[in-house]
Each structure stands twice: as structure tokens, then as C-alpha cells.
């Protein structure tokens, strides 16, 4: 197996190999591997010292900022306070100055006392306790060898850990699932103890030794967990549940939060009481020696274990799951299940999980119950989310400048604060900040600052013009400063004023009022009185449409950041060209309203800015939601297609900026019927999203769309939000298909032949 080693960030250190309980579901004592019988009960001083040395060696070699060590067993508390102190002292000293040490202990809680907790407080050892629910549930498996219940002692331990002086050490409760226990009763009992976390664990099983299924259902464990989930949600999700959080994270495009699910590579190694280095402990359920590596801390490094074929096999992510899993839509969430649960003597670990049907049903069940961000289906919410993003970027720019903008930046920043303090001023500021090309300015300036570009600070000072434009729009009587370059003052969303010749740079002062702004050059070389929206000598206002039923879109051919389209018109449109654009847009808009009224309503409510583009190829770069570039002025259908297609592209781009629609892009490829070759999921979604809309104007775009939707429905990449988008597209296709019911099939072939 090739590729770099994945360093271990988590070490399980077995400090005692025996236990004071006789749990009948324990993978160490009751399953296939019985190596515990030959190991020393307690870890030796030598093994502790070598483990500490290997820990420091590994952290230093891989420049790790932190490492986690979990004290485990058997029952680790049986090692006694003195031995545990020795472990904590040596590990802490070894990592001092190299990496932060995260110490934890997993215990059945029976032996827990203030003596132990005072020690753990001294070394900040977090404590996780195993508890399977109420007394009846816990007694089903967690008893002493003589059959006596352990439940009262565990509750006492939990109550002790909940005391104020120890509360910061509480990791939460680990609960092994038994589907014969009542799910609601189990959850209620755990929630009543107010833990910081609940971790539900599937009982270890393999295809050779499958889990019990009393009712024979292939999804019995999912059904049990979904009942827990529904109860948990009805209670208001009072405690985080790792299993549910992990599924929701992966459904949203994030990482798995537990080893038992997801595709993240393993980063765990086990040190046994005799110093043997082993793979993850749960492998003891598979067969005798399944976890063994042949290495030990006395003669081998953790890197030796990381290079072991068994460990590498669990670091392959998607490539490491079975073919069945790789083609499954929920593989990003379940990850093929815990590696141990895939084992069969016939095929080794090249199988789906023995809980395969349960995991699929669990993921699908949580997906069906989960809520998607409102911005996915609500264009007004998407607009608000985009405005929040712009403000976040502006705040980041202010922080990243860190005073380098000087007095001019601070003056503009303070003016923005003044505007925010009144309803009129806030409306004016919102209008300018939501202008699509404001986003272009922010992104390019931030990139320039981070790259150390010499002109980045000067670019940041465009905020002065933005604040001044917002003051003008507010109608309030305010003073504002702004900068001009090459003799031109540009006020975003308003227009452009000629103040001097090419190459002239300077500053101006503006006095705003109701519909009028007075602009004076600071060097005293001129004064101008400009009326918002009116042509006056030297002043070119941004044109707005509105004739022939067209919404009042801005026809912005002035903004210096409109070149985010890469090929804008080289200069302001002349009167004749502007009239041609207005007439063409009126005709195109009438076509759009007639053939695609629902799309026209959304475009009218969300689109704000149109930019005429030079003919030829152009590439849309980053800008805020609500702007599109157009090349056709005198072909109504082509212009309508450009309008609708451009709007769909900018909408999808805006969605991707505020929520994840897919993950693991490029891990699979697809062959849409409208083109030769294969594409990743991102492109399949983008092209389908656009074509579904264009099909309302031209049925040829419908060809291959339903097949593409089928591909995406069965794909693993879509997040919860992505699947909601696919569902919306299906509804749109149905409406369009009904409209074009009489059109012939396979028209995509006609389109490709053009």
C-alpha cells in the first residue's frame, strides 16, 4: 500500500488486563481473542516508560500539536492510584514542550472514588463511564461474576463525577445497545443523569458471529435507535448523542465524529499491559490474533505500527470499503461500518458491515427527520444568508487590516457605524453591501492582503466610497470622505463622476442630503452638485431598467469590479446601445414571463444587477448573489436563456457559499447523456440545475435530465441540503414535462448535433 503514513493521534493504553465485572457482551473476555489470559494483570514500569518515550518520539516526528491517551483495561481503576499516578506523571513529562496531552480514562465506575478523582483532577484526566440505562437494562449484561448488580455503584460513581469540583472531568456515558431493552426507558435513564455526552455503541459482532435479532428484522438496531432519536428530539435534544451528531455531520458534508462510522482513516494504536502494540481493540471480536502486529514499545516505534498492512487497510477511506459499500448512497455516513463488523472467515474484511441494513436505515431515518437550512428552498433566506456572509467578510477585512488602513479607513468604518444606528442609514448600507460587486472587492482585497500585495491596503479603502454611497442612499444629512483615481470617483450602485484627468488621484468630501450630494475636491480644485439618478455634467448614473414590464434591474456598466466576469463591455454603453439593451430585455422578459412564469417571479425577486458583456468567451468569477453578465441584446430567446441560465448559476454558487450541497466531490464520476465523457458530481449538479430551468424555454434541454437526477439520487456525494435540491429539481421537471408533453423524445441528440 502506497501513500504517506497517517500518524496516530490517539493511544489506548491498557493499564490493567482484568475486570471486576463479568459482562457477558465484553469483546475482551467473551469473544474470539483470549490473549488477555497470558498478559500481566498490571502494566509494568518499563512498559510505561517506553510508552511515554514512543509517544514523545511520535509527536515530535510528525509535529503533532496534541495527542490523546485513553487509559483502558480490563478495568483501568484496578491498577490502583499509585500505578495510575506513575502513568500520568511519565506521559505528562514526556510530552512537556512537545505536544498537548489529552488524558482520558474509560471505566465501569464501580471503583471510582474521590481518591481517584482527585488524582484525575491533578492531571486533568477526563472520565467516561459505561452504563447501559436503567437498572433492568444495565443488569442484563453488566453484573459481577456472582450475578450481583453493579447498577447502584455505577450511579454512585456518576453522581460523584457530577459534583461541582469534578464536573469538568466528565466525558459522558457509554451505552452498549441491547434491542431487548426499552429504548425510551434507556434514554430517559441516561438523560436524567445530565451527562455532557451519550455514546451509543453497537455490540461487537461479525458475519461469523452475527448480532442477536430476536424479531428477525434486518433493521432491528436501526429501529431501536430511531425510537431513541425520536424520543431524544421530543425531549428537545437535551444531551448531545455522538451517533446522531455524527450522522447529521456527514449528512451536512462534515466529518464523522466516531470511529464506528464514516470514511476517516484510523489514527489509533493500542499498547497492551505487556507492551505489545496492537491495532484497534475491537478486532478481538473477529478472530484470535486479529489485533496483533508483532510489534512492542520496547523495540518498535508507533510508525512501525502505522506501516502495518492491517493498519494501512483501515486508512484507505473510500478505497478501503467493499465494492458493495462503495456504490452505496450512504457510504459517506456509515463508512462501511466499524472495521471489525465487516469480518467473515470466508472473505476477511472485504464485506459490508454485519449491521449494513441497520446503518442504511438509520442514516435514511435521520435524514428524513432532519431539517435543511431555509436558504436551500427560500430565495429570501438565501439573500439574507448572503448579506450575512458579506458583513462577515467586511468584519474580517477590518480585523486583517489591523490598523494599516489608517485614519481614512477608521473614518469610513465609523461612518458605517453611524449609518447602522438609524433605520434609513441601515437600509442604505444594506443596499450597498448587498451589491454583488461589493463581494468581489472584499474577496480580492482579502486575498491581496494575505498574499502581501502592495496595493491591497489602497484597495481596502474602497470602503470610503461604499460608506459614502450608503450615506447618499440614506437621504440623511451626513459628511463623508472618499477617494478618486484616474480622475474618476465611483460611488457603488450610484454612478461615476469625472473629477479630473487620467492619472489624477486624490480625496473628496461629500455632503449628503435628500436626493442631492455636494462633492468637493480636498485640494479645492472643484465642486459638483449631483442629483441621485439624474444626468449632470461629469456625472454618469447607473442606469436602471423598468420599461416594458422589466423589473428595475440595474444595468451596471460602470462598477470597476464588474470585470469579475472577465470580459465586460470595455466602456459605458452609449445612448443607442442602452436603448437596444432595454428593448431587447423587454422582449426577453415578456418571453420569460409567458413561458416560465414561476422562474420569472423568482428572478424578479432576487436578481438586482445586469452587466453587458463583450462578445466572445467569458468566465464568471466570484461576485455576490444577484448579478449576471449578458452578451445578447437583440435576440429575445437567446437573451431569455442567458437571463435564466445565468440566474441559476449564480443561485447555485450562492447556495454553495452558505451551505454544503455535496462532499467527496470527484470520488465518483458520471456520464450525462447530453455530452461525451464523464464529469464529477459538482458539475453534474450544476449542469442539471441549469438545464432544468432552461427546459422551460426550450424542450431540447430536457434530454438526459431525468437520467441525471436518477444518477444523483443514487449517489453518495449529496448532503441533506443537496438531496433537497434534487427533490426540488424533480418537481420542476415534472411541471416542465407536463408542459412539453407533446415534444418528441431524445431531443438532446438534436442539441448535440447542432
C-alpha positions, 0 to 999 in steps of 0.5 A: 500500500502506497501513500504517506503514513497517517500518524496516530493521534490517539493511544489506548493504553491498557493499564490493567488486563482484568475486570471486576465485572463479568459482562457477558457482551465484553469483546475482551473476555467473551469473544474470539481473542483470549490473549488477555489470559497470558498478559500481566494483570498490571502494566509494568514500569518499563512498559510505561516508560517506553510508552511515554518515550514512543509517544514523545518520539511520535509527536515530535516526528510528525509535529503533532500539536496534541495527542490523546491517551485513553487509559483502558483495561480490563478495568483501568481503576484496578491498577490502583492510584499509585500505578495510575499516578506513575502513568500520568506523571511519565506521559505528562513529562514526556510530552512537556514542550512537545505536544498537548496531552489529552488524558482520558480514562474509560471505566465501569465506575464501580471503583471510582472514588474521590481518591481517584478523582482527585488524582484525575483532577491533578492531571486533568484526566477526563472520565467516561463511564459505561452504563447501559440505562436503567437498572433492568437494562444495565443488569442484563449484561453488566453484573459481577461474576456472582450475578450481583448488580453493579447498577447502584455503584455505577450511579454512585460513581456518576453522581460523584463525577457530577459534583461541582469540583469534578464536573469538568472531568466528565466525558459522558456515558457509554451505552452498549445497545441491547434491542431487548431493552426499552429504548425510551426507558434507556434514554430517559435513564441516561438523560436524567443523569445530565451527562455532557455526552451519550455514546451509543455503541453497537455490540461487537459482532461479525458475519461469523458471529452475527448480532442477536435479532430476536424479531428477525428484522434486518433493521432491528438496531436501526429501529431501536435507535430511531425510537431513541432519536425520536424520543431524544428530539421530543425531549428537545435534544437535551444531551448531545448523542455522538451517533446522531451528531455524527450522522447529521455531520456527514449528512451536512458534508462534515466529518464523522465524529466516531470511529464506528462510522464514516470514511476517516482513516484510523489514527489509533494504536493500542499498547497492551499491559505487556507492551505489545502494540496492537491495532484497534481493540475491537478486532478481538471480536473477529478472530484470535490474533486479529489485533496483533502486529508483532510489534512492542514499545520496547523495540518498535516505534508507533510508525512501525505500527502505522506501516502495518498492512492491517493498519494501512487497510483501515486508512484507505477511506473510500478505497478501503470499503467493499465494492458493495459499500462503495456504490452505496448512497450512504457510504459517506455516513456509515463508512462501511461500518466499524472495521471489525463488523465487516469480518467473515472467515470466508472473505476477511474484511472485504464485506459490508458491515454485519449491521449494513441494513441497520446503518442504511436505515438509520442514516435514511431515518435521520435524514428524513427527520432532519431539517435543511437550512431555509436558504436551500428552498427560500430565495429570501433566506438565501439573500439574507444568508448572503448579506450575512456572509458579506458583513462577515467578510467586511468584519474580517477585512477590518480585523486583517487590516489591523490598523494599516488602513489608517485614519481614512479607513477608521473614518469610513468604518465609523461612518458605517457605524453611524449609518447602522444606528438609524433605520434609513442609514441601515437600509442604505448600507444594506443596499450597498453591501448587498451589491454583488460587486461589493463581494468581489472587492472584499474577496480580492482585497482579502486575498491581496492582503494575505498574499502581501500585495502592495496595493491591497491596503489602497484597495481596502479603502474602497470602503470610503466610497461604499460608506459614502454611497450608503450615506447618499442612499440614506437621504440623511444629512451626513459628511463623508470622505472618499477617494478618486483615481484616474480622475474618476470617483465611483460611488457603488450602485450610484454612478461615476463622476469625472473629477479630473484627468487620467492619472489624477488621484486624490480625496473628496468630501461629500455632503449628503442630503435628500436626493442631492450630494455636494462633492468637493475636491480636498485640494479645492480644485472643484465642486459638483452638485449631483442629483441621485439618478439624474444626468449632470455634467461629469456625472454618469448614473447607473442606469436602471431598467423598468420599461416594458414590464422589466423589473428595475434591474440595474444595468451596471456598466460602470462598477470597476469590479464588474470585470469579475466576469472577465470580459465586460463591455470595455466602456459605458454603453452609449445612448443607442446601445442602452436603448437596444439593451432595454428593448431587447430585455423587454422582449426577453422578459415578456418571453420569460414571463409567458413561458416560465412564469414561476422562474420569472417571479423568482428572478424578479425577486432576487436578481438586482444587477445586469452587466453587458458583456463583450462578445466572445468567451467569458468566465464568471468569477466570484461576485455576490448573489444577484448579478449576471453578465449578458452578451445578447441584446437583440435576440429575445430567446437567446437573451431569455436563456442567458437571463435564466441560465445565468440566474441559476448559476449564480443561485447555485454558487450562492447556495454553495457559499452558505451551505454544503450541497455535496462532499467527496466531490470527484470520488465518483464520476458520471456520464450525462447523456447530453455530452461525451465523457464523464464529469464529477458530481459538482458539475453534474449538479450544476449542469442539471440545475441549469438545464432544468430551468432552461427546459422551460424555454426550450424542450431540447434541454430536457434530454438526459435530465431525468437520467441525471437526477436518477444518477444523483439520487443514487449517489453518495456525494449529496448532503441533506441540503443537496438531496433537497435540491434534487427533490426540488429539481424533480418537481420542476421537471415534472411541471416542465414535462407536463408542459412539453408533453407533446415534444418528441423524445431524445431531443438532446441528440438534436442539441448535440448535433447542432 
